[in-house]
Amino acid sequence: LSKNFVHDVLALFLSTMSWHSTCRLISYLNTLEKAYLKSEQGPKISEIHKPLCTFINDSLKSYNGVRGSHVHVARFSDEEIDRLSTLELMSMGNDDFGNLMKSIFLRSYSATRKKWADKILKDSMEINKILEVYFEILSKLLFKGERLIVPDNHK
């Protein structure tokens, strides 16, 4: 168990829908707005552009600050994982103290792992709901039945 590895894996998950992804979703809206500008869908897309951007920003706000806008700005930090790292180091001895620390480490590891697995599952479900709303709104504007409405300048 490497402290930096665990930190980075957690940060990677928690930042999956971070600032970069928020920007991508908004960038996609901007691209759609430009592409459909002169089409029948143009005014409808322009009308939902700002509210949908606000929805994305507000909904993903708690994920945006997990690590910062760039992965190299700062390491993700969690007290429980820091504690596990210390316990792991203390458990490396082959004496009674090392064995005691190994036992404490394994119990703590299981509890921390369960906590983070539950959090990742919960966050994934929340992010999926946000994406469902986002694409549901866009689908209503960009599809007529099962067919994609292609903007005039892309036909």
N, C-alpha and C positions, 0 to 999 in steps of 0.2 A: 504494500500500500504506500504509494508516494503521495505526499501532501499536495505537491504541485499538480500531479496528474489528476487527483480527485477534485481539487479546486477548479482546474481547467475543464474537466468534464462537466461539472455542475454549472460553471459559468457558460459553457457552450450551450447547454440545454436552456438555461434561463435567458440567455441572450438570443436564442433562436428567433424570437419575435421581438427583437430589440430595435434600437434606433435604425440600423441598416434595413431591417425588414419593413419597418414602418415607412421608411423612405421609399422602398421598392413599391409598396402598395400605393403610396401617394404618387409616385412617379408613373405607375401604371395608369392611374386616373388621369394624370396630366397628358399622357400619351393618347389615351382614349379621347379626351376632350379635343385635342388637336386633330386627331384622325377623323372625328365625326363632326368637326366644327361646321362644315357647310352641308351637312346631311340633315335629314328630318330628325335624327336623334340628337343632333348638336345641342339644341336648347335644353332638352331633357337632361343630358349629361352635364351641361354647365350648371343646371339647377341643383343637381345632387352633389356636385363636386365639393363645394365647401363643407356642407353637412357631413358628407362621408369622410372627408379628411379629418374633420373634428372628431368624428366617431372613432376613427382608427387611432388618432393621437391619444384621445382620452382613454380608450379601452386598453391600449398597450403601454400606457404611461408607467405603470408599476414594473414593467419588464425592461423599459428603456434605460434605467439607471443601474441595472445590476452590475455592469462592468464598466460602463462608460461607452463613449461613442466609438472607441477603437480598442481592439483586444489587447493592445500593448500599453494602454494608459495605466492600468492598475490590475493587480491580481485580485481575483474574487476571494473573499475572506468569510469564513464561518467559524464561530467559536467552537462548535462541536467537532468540526474537522480538525481544527488546530489542536484541540484536546486529544483527539485520536492519534494525531501525529506524535504528540508527546508520550502518550501511553505506549504506542508502538516502539518508540525509541527505548523507553524504560523496560519494555518486556524482552529485550534482546539478550539479557543475561541468562545463564543456565542455573542460577541459584534460586533460593526460595523467593527472594524479592522479584526476580525476573519472571518466575512462574506465576506469582500473584498478579503482577502487572499484565501478563499475557491473558489471564483469566478476565481481569477488569477490561482490558482492551477488547477482547472478543465479545463480551456483553455489550459494551458501548458501541462497538462497530455494528452489531446487529440492530440496535435501537436506532442509531443514526442512519443506517442504510434504509430501514423501514420508513423513517420520517421523510427522507429525501425521495424514496420511491413513491410514496403517497403524494408528496408535493409535485413531483414531475407528472404523475398521472392527472392530478387535479388541474395543474397549469395547462397541460396538453388539451384537456377537455374544454377549458375556458378559451384557449386560443382557437380551437376548432369551431366553437360557437361564434367567435368574432369573425372568423373567415367565412363561415356559412352566411352570416348576415351580409357581409361585404359582397360576396359573389351572388347572393340571392338578389340584391338590389341591382347589381350590374347585369345579371342575366335577364331581368325583366326589361331592361333597356336595350340590350344587345341581341336578343333573340326574339324571333317571331315564330312561336311554336317551337319546333326543333331546329329551325334554320337561323344561322347567324346573319344578322343584318350587316352587310359589308358597306362601309362608307363609299360614297360615289367616287372619291378620288383614289380608291384602292381596287376598283373593279377592273 
